C-alpha cells in the first residue's frame, strides 16, 4: 500500500462499496441455506472488515509512531480519517437534500 493517506481512505471506501454491492447481489438469491450459514458469513465478514480497516487506518501510522515519528504517525492517521469522512458526509448530505425535494 502506498504511503498516502488519501489512497488509504479511498481504498477503505472502495472496500465498503464492494461489500455493499456483494451483499445486495446476494440478497436476491433464494435463501435455502441452513440456519448456520448466515451467522457464520456475517461474523466472518465482520472479522475480515475489521482486519482490512485496521490495516488501512492503523498499520502505517502505528509503524511511524513506533519508529519514533510520533507526529507523522498521528498526522497520517488523522488525514486518513479526515479523507475517509468526506465520502460518507457527501453521501449523507446528498441523501438529505434529495429526500427534501
For each residue, the residues with C-beta under 8 A, 3 or more apart:
1: 7 8 11 55 56 59 60
2: 7 8
3: 60 76
4: 7 8
5: 8 9 76 77 79 80 82 83
6: 9 10 79 80 83
7: 1 2 4 10 11
8: 1 2 4 5 11 12 56 57 60 80 83 84
9: 5 6 12 13 56 80 81 82 83 84 86 87
10: 6 7 13 14 83
11: 1 7 8 14 15 56
12: 8 9 15 16 52 53 56 57 84
13: 9 10 16 17 84 87
14: 10 11 17 18
15: 11 12 18 19 49 52 53 56
16: 12 13 19 20
17: 13 14 20 21
18: 14 15 21 22
19: 15 16 22 23 45 49
20: 16 17 23 24
21: 17 18 24 25
22: 18 19 25 26
23: 19 20 26 27
24: 20 21 27 28
25: 21 22 28 29
26: 22 23 29
27: 23 24
28: 24 25
29: 25 26
30:
31:
32:
33: 37 38
34: 37
35: 38 39
36: 39 40
37: 33 34 40 41
38: 33 35 41 42
39: 35 36 42 43
40: 36 37 43 44
41: 37 38 44 45
42: 38 39 45 46
43: 39 40 46 47
44: 40 41 47 48
45: 19 41 42 48 49
46: 42 43 49 50
47: 43 44 50 51
48: 44 45 51 52
49: 15 19 45 46 52 53
50: 46 47 53 54
51: 47 48 54 55
52: 12 15 48 49 55 56
53: 12 15 49 50 56 57
54: 50 51 57 58 59
55: 1 51 52 58 59
56: 1 8 9 11 12 15 52 53 59 80
57: 8 12 53 54 61 77 80 81 84
58: 54 55 61 62 77
59: 1 54 55 56 62 63
60: 1 3 8 63 64 73 76
61: 57 58 64 65 73 74 76 77 80
62: 58 59 65 66 73
63: 59 60 66 67 73
64: 60 61 67 69 70 72 73 76
65: 61 62 69 70 73 74
66: 62 63 73
67: 63 64
68:
69: 64 65 72 73
70: 64 65 73 74
71: 74 75
72: 64 69 75 76
73: 60 61 62 63 64 65 66 69 70 76 77
74: 61 65 70 71 77 78
75: 71 72 78 79
76: 3 5 60 61 64 72 73 79 80
77: 5 57 58 61 73 74 80 81
78: 74 75 81 82
79: 5 6 75 76 82 83
80: 5 6 8 9 56 57 61 76 77 83 84
81: 9 57 77 78 84 85
82: 5 9 78 79 85 86
83: 5 6 8 9 10 79 80 86
84: 8 9 12 13 57 80 81 87 88
85: 81 82 88 89
86: 9 82 83 89 90
87: 9 13 84 90 91
88: 84 85 91 92
89: 85 86 92 93
90: 86 87 93 94
91: 87 88 94 95
92: 88 89 95 96
93: 89 90 96 97
94: 90 91 97 98
95: 91 92 98 99
96: 92 93 99 100
97: 93 94 100 101
98: 94 95 101
99: 95 96
100: 96 97
101: 97 98
